[in-house]
Amino acid sequence: MTKPLPSDLLDALPHELTTCLGSNVSLKAFSPTGGGCINETGILTTSHGQFFLKWNSRARFPDMLRREQLGLQLLKKSSPLHVPEVVVAGETQAHQFLVLECINAGAKTPSYWQDLGRGLAVQHKRSNSSFGLDHDNYIGSLYQSNASNDSWIDFFIQERLEKQLDLMKLNGYRSSRLDAQFKALYQRLPKILVNEPPALLHGDLWSGNVMVNARGMPCIIDPAVYYGNREMDLAMTQLFGGFPSDFYDAYREINPQEDDFARRCEIYNLYPLLVHVNLFGGSYLTQVQAVLDRYA
């Protein structure tokens, strides 16, 4: 090994990979690729090739990477887009880890954004009997409740907005004015939002969670999967600058939208904005307040 890993991972990974791959696996090198406030990541070189490794604190983020494993496997089975293959997920006494197919980035094909739009449109046609999922997961480092609900508006209010507002209260960001505006907004949602069947969502679809693979095709990573209104994914693509117009045009060729999406987009992006308030502080509260001032 040319780069150090925590000793518990050094001990666990050869055994886990050997069990998974069916023949003896030895570790040769590890090259860190950086990390953030949640995960450490890097390229693991083994006697069976290269893999992408991510790990974090088992105590701080309970069961996070096993939930990500389930989300990746659901997308892998259901989406035409490239989703990294899960090799193995596991835990040591101190850490949890996820070993994935290593995605080597190439040059984007001329149809990259159209392919992403068409692929997402097909993925969104994968439906379910209710909104939510059969297990909870995470968005960023925050727990995401996916309790089943037959009503999209009720699910959006109870499992998305209200859960974040409860956390904001603990973090000291909730106010009586904010509560009153959200209550007013809830009364108006039936006239603003579109009633559509549940769609399989990536759940955290911003530009940092889409990458190009070796063939120049789009690959989606780091999901927060659940069944929801498909416009949640589309709205999040616009939160930090938006994707090129080719993406949206290609999506709508397969899965058209009703008019006035820009209005619904702002409403749906209240969820990731509230997540950002709870993760990074009150500077995002200004954006939340601006949406509420327009619609509530």
C-alpha positions, 0 to 999 in steps of 0.5 A: 500500500502506498497510501494509508487507510484506517487500520480497521479498513485495511484489515476488513477490505481484503476479506470483504472483497474476497468473500464478494468476488469469490477469490483471494483479493489483496490490496496494492495501493490507495489513492485519495480523491478527497473528501468532505464533511461526510465521506472520505474517498479514493481509488483502491487498487487491488489484485482484481483491479481498481475500485472506488472506496468511500467511508465515514463514521459508523457512529455519526451517520448510522447505516448511511452507506448501506442505505446508499447501497440500496438506492444505487441497486434500485437505480441500477435495476430501474434506470437506463442511465449508468449507475455505478455497480455496488461491489460490497458494503460493510462496517467495522467497529469504527467505520462504514464503507462502500466499494463501487465500480470505478468510473473513469471519466472520458470526454462527453459525447455530443449527445451527453445532455440529451442522453441524460434527459432521455434517460431520466425521463425513462427512469421517471416512468418507473412507478410505485403504488405510493409515494415514499420508499420501503426504507428511510435514507439520507440526503447529504448527512441528514436523515430522510424519512420516506414513510409511505403516503398515497397523497403527494402533497401530504408526503411533500408537506409531512416527510419533506418540508415539516421534517426539515422545519422540525430540525430548523427549530432545533438549530434555532432557525425557525420563527413564528413568521416562517411557520405562518407562511408555511401554513399559508403555503400548504393551503395553496399547494392543491392549486399550484402542484400537479397531480401525477403518479409516483416516479422513481427519483434520484433525489439529489440531482444536482450537477455534482452528482452527475459525471461522465463515464469512460464512454462519454455517457452520463453516470448518476451517483450519490442518490437519495432515492424515493418515489415522488413527483418527478418534478422534484428531480427536475427542480433540483437540477435548476437549483445551482445554475441549471443544466443546459437546455438540451437536457430539458428538451430531450426530457420533455420529448419523452415525458412532457410537463404541464405549463407553469413549471417555473412556479412549481420548481420554486416550491419544490426547491424549498426542500433542498434549500431547507436541507442547506439551511440545516447543513450549512447555516442561515445564509440559505434562509434568505432564499427560503424567505424569498420563495415564501414571500412570493407564494405565501 
